[in-house]
Amino acid sequence: MDTEKNVREEREYFLSVIKTFKSYRDQSIKKIENKEKCVGTLPNEHKKWLSKYYEDLQKLKECVEKNYSFIPLVLQHAYTMFDNVYSNMDIVKFEEEARILSEGLDKVQSVFKQLMRDWSSLGAAERKQCYEPIIQEILASYPEEEYDRGEIQILVPGAGLGRLAFEIASRGFKCQGNEFNLFMLIVSFYVLNLCQKVDEYEIYPWIHQYCNNISVEDQMISARFPDVKPMPSPKSNFSMTAGDFLEVYTTNDEWHCVATCFFIDCAPNVVQFIETIYDILKPGGLWINLGPLLYHYSDVKNEKSIEPSFKVLCDVIKKVGFKMEKCATGVKTKYCQNPYSMLQYEYDSVFFVCRKPDNGLANGHDDMEDH
Ligand SMILES: C[S@@+](CC[C@H](N)C(=O)[O-])C[C@H]1O[C@@H](n2cnc3c(N)ncnc32)[C@H](O)[C@@H]1O
């Protein structure tokens, strides 16, 4: 009975995501039309002076249309991506009843920015800051002369659109990305499996950011993707799983390495993430992390969120049982940043490498040294 309910709820959510994707164009155009209406209410002289602004809004509408043109391509394949669960049923009937998710437009917009970060040459600088230190650490920890990299299992929870996991797999490791956001999963499925050639698509990642633009052209910067052809990767070495990291990974001592990038602050209780990472690592396994502590649930109403500082986290990490082998603060990193915006966010991130001891001790030791 419960399973039936779960299946129904999952289907409803999946269809809501599809419907939200489909609503991107109308919702975005409506927002622009509201701005036009706003101009329409101004005194005639203001209207005259703002004629260029009005023209800019028309250009932004064209960009929305271009962004939207990618969505049907992606959705076409979404129904078959979960072992065809949604392709065999009379899905159209249910789709009509599905609701558009209230927070959904933000999520679609985030996917466009994440496409820039993960799969465009415009995102190369960010990837160098964020992914490269992790990749270099993995390469140094598992030198080719000593390890058969194809046997080293690496997990990337919170994989976004999958680029970090893809890069790790491309270097010969067995790598799995995990992601629970269906918006990301649907788009990464398309990019990773169906993009045919380099720079095939053009999107406008920042058209929805109306503030801090010197000119509309800066708002309308486009990104082409994919900057590499993802398909020829050694497929057997690369996979993505869908679902909550805490629920999907329950087998102890399974992974040689867990790599997290801009992820650990995505939990209401970061300690639970740390414990799970510890448990699923093999004895002697490595946890490599890079990112800030922008606790995602911090301001979410009715959410039991904790926001320990990095100092407190370091203590927790040791209490859980890890040995911290490397730690650097002040690592300059950006996240989906428009390089031309007047507002530039840059994180002084932390980068650390922790090892689960090889002695098979369980976690939660009270006799751990306190620093
Ligand atoms: C800030 S993004 C970082 C994405 C990518 N690692 C990067 O650096 O660009 C965090 C990602 O983790 C995902 N995420 C958050 N909590 C998760 C969980 N419990 N299980 C799986 N994925 C999760 C989010 O959906 C989001 O895509």
The ligand as an SDF file (V2000), in Angstrom:
LIG
                    3D

 27 29  0  0  0  0  0  0  0  0999 V2000
   25.7380   23.6700   -4.6760 C   0  0  0  0  0  0  0  0  0  0  0  0
   25.4080   22.3560   -5.7630 S   0  0  0  0  0  0  0  0  0  0  0  0
   27.0420   21.8070   -6.2520 C   0  0  0  0  0  0  0  0  0  0  0  0
   27.0410   21.0260   -7.5390 C   0  0  0  0  0  0  0  0  0  0  0  0
   28.4440   20.6190   -8.0130 C   0  0  0  0  0  0  0  0  0  0  0  0
   29.0750   19.7450   -7.0710 N   0  0  0  0  0  0  0  0  0  0  0  0
   29.2730   21.8530   -8.2780 C   0  0  0  0  0  0  0  0  0  0  0  0
   30.2590   22.0730   -7.5600 O   0  0  0  0  0  0  0  0  0  0  0  0
   28.9400   22.5830   -9.2050 O   0  0  0  0  0  0  0  0  0  0  0  0
   24.9530   21.0810   -4.6380 C   0  0  0  0  0  0  0  0  0  0  0  0
   24.2620   19.9350   -5.3200 C   0  0  0  0  0  0  0  0  0  0  0  0
   24.0140   18.9100   -4.3610 O   0  0  0  0  0  0  0  0  0  0  0  0
   22.7120   18.3940   -4.5860 C   0  0  0  0  0  0  0  0  0  0  0  0
   22.2710   17.8230   -3.2990 N   0  0  0  0  0  0  0  0  0  0  0  0
   22.0010   18.5000   -2.1510 C   0  0  0  0  0  0  0  0  0  0  0  0
   21.6570   17.6420   -1.1830 N   0  0  0  0  0  0  0  0  0  0  0  0
   21.6980   16.4040   -1.7120 C   0  0  0  0  0  0  0  0  0  0  0  0
   21.4430   15.1050   -1.2000 C   0  0  0  0  0  0  0  0  0  0  0  0
   21.0520   14.9280    0.0600 N   0  0  0  0  0  0  0  0  0  0  0  0
   21.6040   14.0560   -2.0210 N   0  0  0  0  0  0  0  0  0  0  0  0
   21.9910   14.2200   -3.3040 C   0  0  0  0  0  0  0  0  0  0  0  0
   22.2530   15.4320   -3.8520 N   0  0  0  0  0  0  0  0  0  0  0  0
   22.1020   16.5060   -3.0680 C   0  0  0  0  0  0  0  0  0  0  0  0
   21.9100   19.6010   -5.0290 C   0  0  0  0  0  0  0  0  0  0  0  0
   20.7570   19.2310   -5.7260 O   0  0  0  0  0  0  0  0  0  0  0  0
   22.9220   20.3320   -5.8990 C   0  0  0  0  0  0  0  0  0  0  0  0
   22.8600   19.9160   -7.2350 O   0  0  0  0  0  0  0  0  0  0  0  0
  1  2  1  0
  2  3  1  0
  2 10  1  0
  3  4  1  0
  4  5  1  0
  5  6  1  0
  5  7  1  0
  7  8  2  0
  7  9  1  0
 10 11  1  0
 11 12  1  0
 11 26  1  0
 12 13  1  0
 13 14  1  0
 13 24  1  0
 14 15  1  0
 14 23  1  0
 15 16  2  0
 16 17  1  0
 17 18  1  0
 17 23  2  0
 18 19  1  0
 18 20  2  0
 20 21  1  0
 21 22  2  0
 22 23  1  0
 24 25  1  0
 24 26  1  0
 26 27  1  0
M  CHG  2   2   1   9  -1
M  END
$$$$
